[in-house]
Amino acid sequence: MGWGNWRPRFNFGQLKVQSKVSVFLTMILIVTYLFYCLTGYCESLPRPLYDQQSLRGKVHTDDGTVHLSQPHGPGAHWNVSVLRELPLSSGHESETAAGSRGQTAVSSSDNITVSNNFGTKEFPQAIIIGVKKGGTRALLEFLRIHPDVRAVGAEPHFFDRFYDKGLEWYR
Ligand SMILES: Nc1ncnc2c1ncn2[C@@H]1O[C@H](COP(=O)(O)OS(=O)(=O)O)[C@@H](OP(=O)(O)O)[C@H]1O
């Protein structure tokens, strides 16, 4: 056993096979990634909301409140839903007025306003109030179809249950 017997033992045939396999696996990964991208699975970021001019401003009220009906009798129950409308921008208005409401709106030349107010905390611009079984849910769902309307998912019960938590909680 001397130094003369030592020789590096490279198995070039095995290396070739391994590199072919790794290239093949990389190709599979790339093809899979492209497939998922093409079928829409890469859309993880929230999309900006496009303000459509023809559908603008139908929900907005001056005092921001909509009263649907009044409760009758003792124990009558109010249903309250909260609506938030996206900026009412008419092309030139968006930068100033929307900005003063803490929202970001960018107006483009073809009258499409891109507004991105994710993460902002604002009070609602309209509140749906109605008795139990008065059909408030149906009204909310119809309004929610409008692309400029954002509404809370469930009834927030701020006025009857969580009023003590204050306006910061409500916002
Ligand atoms: N347009 C119209 N016409 C007649 N009835 C209607 C309408 N829209 C909603 N509804 C009925 O209203 C009931 C639901 O009301 P609410 O959304 O206020 O329900 S809840 O109190 O919040 O649970 C619910 O009634 P029930 O199915 O008897 O529960 C709905 O069917």
The ligand as an SDF file (V2000), in Angstrom:
LIG
                    3D

 31 33  0  0  0  0  0  0  0  0999 V2000
  -87.3810   40.7900   -2.2260 N   0  0  0  0  0  0  0  0  0  0  0  0
  -87.8070   40.0260   -1.2250 C   0  0  0  0  0  0  0  0  0  0  0  0
  -89.1220   39.7820   -1.0880 N   0  0  0  0  0  0  0  0  0  0  0  0
  -89.5700   39.0330   -0.0870 C   0  0  0  0  0  0  0  0  0  0  0  0
  -88.8040   38.4600    0.8510 N   0  0  0  0  0  0  0  0  0  0  0  0
  -87.4870   38.6760    0.7370 C   0  0  0  0  0  0  0  0  0  0  0  0
  -86.9350   39.4690   -0.2810 C   0  0  0  0  0  0  0  0  0  0  0  0
  -85.5980   39.4910   -0.1040 N   0  0  0  0  0  0  0  0  0  0  0  0
  -85.3430   38.7520    0.9740 C   0  0  0  0  0  0  0  0  0  0  0  0
  -86.4860   38.2610    1.4720 N   0  0  0  0  0  0  0  0  0  0  0  0
  -86.6320   37.4200    2.6400 C   0  0  0  0  0  0  0  0  0  0  0  0
  -86.1260   38.1130    3.7750 O   0  0  0  0  0  0  0  0  0  0  0  0
  -85.6910   37.1530    4.7120 C   0  0  0  0  0  0  0  0  0  0  0  0
  -84.2920   37.4730    5.1170 C   0  0  0  0  0  0  0  0  0  0  0  0
  -84.2550   38.7510    5.7070 O   0  0  0  0  0  0  0  0  0  0  0  0
  -82.9250   39.2480    6.4030 P   0  0  0  0  0  0  0  0  0  0  0  0
  -81.8290   39.2930    5.4030 O   0  0  0  0  0  0  0  0  0  0  0  0
  -83.2110   40.5400    7.0950 O   0  0  0  0  0  0  0  0  0  0  0  0
  -82.6260   38.0710    7.3780 O   0  0  0  0  0  0  0  0  0  0  0  0
  -81.8880   38.1480    8.7450 S   0  0  0  0  0  0  0  0  0  0  0  0
  -82.7670   38.7790    9.7020 O   0  0  0  0  0  0  0  0  0  0  0  0
  -80.6320   38.8790    8.5730 O   0  0  0  0  0  0  0  0  0  0  0  0
  -81.6400   36.7530    9.0970 O   0  0  0  0  0  0  0  0  0  0  0  0
  -85.7630   35.8140    4.0460 C   0  0  0  0  0  0  0  0  0  0  0  0
  -86.9180   35.2140    4.4770 O   0  0  0  0  0  0  0  0  0  0  0  0
  -86.9600   33.7030    4.9850 P   0  0  0  0  0  0  0  0  0  0  0  0
  -86.5720   32.8890    3.7940 O   0  0  0  0  0  0  0  0  0  0  0  0
  -88.3680   33.4720    5.4290 O   0  0  0  0  0  0  0  0  0  0  0  0
  -85.9550   33.5910    6.0850 O   0  0  0  0  0  0  0  0  0  0  0  0
  -85.8000   36.1710    2.5790 C   0  0  0  0  0  0  0  0  0  0  0  0
  -86.4140   35.1750    1.8390 O   0  0  0  0  0  0  0  0  0  0  0  0
  1  2  1  0
  2  3  1  0
  2  7  2  0
  3  4  2  0
  4  5  1  0
  5  6  2  0
  6  7  1  0
  6 10  1  0
  7  8  1  0
  8  9  2  0
  9 10  1  0
 10 11  1  0
 11 12  1  0
 11 30  1  0
 12 13  1  0
 13 14  1  0
 13 24  1  0
 14 15  1  0
 15 16  1  0
 16 17  2  0
 16 18  1  0
 16 19  1  0
 19 20  1  0
 20 21  2  0
 20 22  2  0
 20 23  1  0
 24 25  1  0
 24 30  1  0
 25 26  1  0
 26 27  2  0
 26 28  1  0
 26 29  1  0
 30 31  1  0
M  END
$$$$
